[in-house]
Amino acid sequence: MKFMVLVKATADSEAGVMPSEQLFAGMGKYNEELVNAGIMQAGEGLHPSSKGARVRFAGKDRKVIDGPFAETKELVAGFWMWKCASLQEAVDWLKRCPNPMPGESEIEIRQVFEAEDFGEAFTPELREQEERLRAKVAGQQAG
């Protein structure tokens, strides 16, 4: 199973406060453990929402909304992609994580949909297209 692990933003992360050397070192050690265990597939930190934008969809209309965004607790400051046998395994790994923020913080775990989760609507043709696109992305990343 794949899981997206979402590090929620805080007032500090939204203000652009960078992690300390100690926090970088702790997270580096933790990430190394994840990689060595075959759990971590990707992980990145995100710039504050003041450097981002949203696009709101309403039928054929598109509206661009520039950051910053008001509800800090609803924002994401970083993420990992993990491969775990279960949600419980992901939770167990996350409990070992250093606190990613100087103060109180929260991290959310969400399972990623897989082809079999979609049922009949995800036809063999659509599955083939998805596989081609994934292979192409992997090729682009390797090259």
C-alpha positions as CSV (number, residue, x, y, z in Angstrom):
1,M,0.0,0.0,0.0
2,K,1.1,3.5,-0.7
3,F,0.6,6.4,1.8
4,M,1.0,10.1,1.5
5,V,2.2,11.5,4.8
6,L,1.4,15.2,5.0
7,V,3.3,17.5,7.3
8,K,0.8,20.2,8.3
9,A,2.0,23.8,8.2
10,T,2.4,26.0,11.3
11,A,2.7,29.7,11.8
12,D,6.5,29.3,11.7
13,S,6.5,27.3,8.4
14,E,4.1,29.8,6.8
15,A,6.4,32.7,8.0
16,G,9.3,30.9,6.2
17,V,11.2,30.0,9.4
18,M,13.8,27.4,8.3
19,P,14.5,24.3,10.4
20,S,17.6,24.3,12.7
21,E,20.7,22.4,11.9
22,Q,19.7,20.0,14.7
23,L,16.3,19.4,13.2
24,F,17.8,18.9,9.7
25,A,20.2,16.3,11.2
26,G,17.4,14.5,13.1
27,M,15.1,14.4,10.0
28,G,18.1,13.3,7.8
29,K,18.7,10.3,10.2
30,Y,15.0,9.5,10.2
31,N,14.8,9.7,6.4
32,E,17.8,7.4,6.1
33,E,16.0,4.8,8.3
34,L,12.9,5.1,6.1
35,V,15.0,4.6,3.0
36,N,17.0,1.7,4.4
37,A,13.7,0.0,5.4
38,G,12.3,0.4,1.9
39,I,9.5,2.6,3.2
40,M,10.3,6.1,1.7
41,Q,9.6,6.6,-2.0
42,A,9.8,10.4,-2.0
43,G,9.8,13.3,0.4
44,E,10.0,17.1,0.1
45,G,9.4,20.3,2.0
46,L,7.2,23.0,0.6
47,H,7.6,26.8,0.4
48,P,5.1,28.8,2.4
49,S,1.7,29.4,0.8
50,S,2.7,33.0,0.1
51,K,4.7,31.7,-2.7
52,G,1.9,29.6,-4.1
53,A,-1.5,29.8,-5.8
54,R,-4.7,27.9,-6.1
55,V,-7.0,27.4,-9.1
56,R,-10.7,27.3,-8.3
57,F,-12.8,25.4,-10.8
58,A,-16.5,26.1,-11.5
59,G,-17.7,24.4,-14.6
60,K,-15.6,25.8,-17.4
61,D,-14.4,28.8,-15.4
62,R,-11.0,28.9,-13.7
63,K,-10.1,31.5,-11.0
64,V,-6.5,31.9,-9.8
65,I,-6.1,32.8,-6.1
66,D,-2.6,33.9,-5.1
67,G,-1.3,32.9,-1.6
68,P,-0.9,33.3,1.2
69,F,-3.9,31.3,2.4
70,A,-5.7,32.0,5.7
71,E,-6.2,28.7,7.4
72,T,-2.6,27.6,8.3
73,K,-3.8,24.4,10.0
74,E,-5.3,23.3,6.7
75,L,-2.0,23.8,4.7
76,V,0.8,21.4,4.0
77,A,4.4,22.2,4.7
78,G,5.9,19.0,3.3
79,F,5.2,15.4,2.4
80,W,6.5,11.9,2.1
81,M,5.4,9.0,-0.1
82,W,5.7,5.7,1.8
83,K,5.1,2.1,0.9
84,C,3.9,0.2,3.9
85,A,2.0,-3.1,4.5
86,S,-0.8,-1.3,6.4
87,L,-1.9,2.0,7.9
88,Q,-0.8,0.7,11.3
89,E,2.8,0.2,9.9
90,A,2.7,3.8,8.6
91,V,1.5,5.0,12.0
92,D,4.2,3.0,13.8
93,W,6.9,4.6,11.6
94,L,5.5,8.1,12.0
95,K,5.6,7.7,15.8
96,R,9.4,7.5,15.5
97,C,9.6,10.8,13.5
98,P,11.3,13.8,15.1
99,N,8.8,16.7,15.6
100,P,9.2,18.4,12.2
101,M,8.4,21.9,13.7
102,P,9.9,23.9,16.5
103,G,6.6,23.8,18.4
104,E,3.4,21.7,18.3
105,S,2.8,20.1,15.0
106,E,0.6,17.5,13.2
107,I,1.2,15.0,10.5
108,E,-1.6,13.3,8.5
109,I,-1.4,9.9,6.8
110,R,-3.6,9.2,3.8
111,Q,-3.7,6.0,1.7
112,V,-3.1,6.5,-2.0
113,F,-5.7,5.0,-4.4
114,E,-4.5,2.0,-6.5
115,A,-6.0,0.8,-9.7
116,E,-8.1,-2.0,-8.1
117,D,-9.8,0.6,-5.8
118,F,-11.6,2.1,-8.8
119,G,-13.7,-0.9,-9.9
120,E,-15.2,-1.2,-13.4
121,A,-15.0,2.6,-14.2
122,F,-11.2,2.1,-14.6
123,T,-11.4,0.1,-17.8
124,P,-8.5,-2.0,-19.2
125,E,-7.8,0.8,-21.7
126,L,-7.6,3.4,-19.0
127,R,-5.4,1.1,-16.9
128,E,-3.1,0.7,-19.9
129,Q,-2.9,4.4,-20.4
130,E,-2.1,4.9,-16.7
131,E,0.7,2.3,-16.9
132,R,2.2,4.0,-20.0
133,L,2.2,7.4,-18.3
134,R,3.8,6.0,-15.1
135,A,6.5,4.3,-17.3
136,K,7.1,7.6,-19.1
137,V,7.4,9.5,-15.9
138,A,9.8,7.0,-14.5
139,G,11.9,7.2,-17.7
140,Q,11.9,11.0,-17.5
141,Q,13.1,10.9,-13.9
142,A,15.9,8.4,-14.7
143,G,17.2,10.5,-17.6
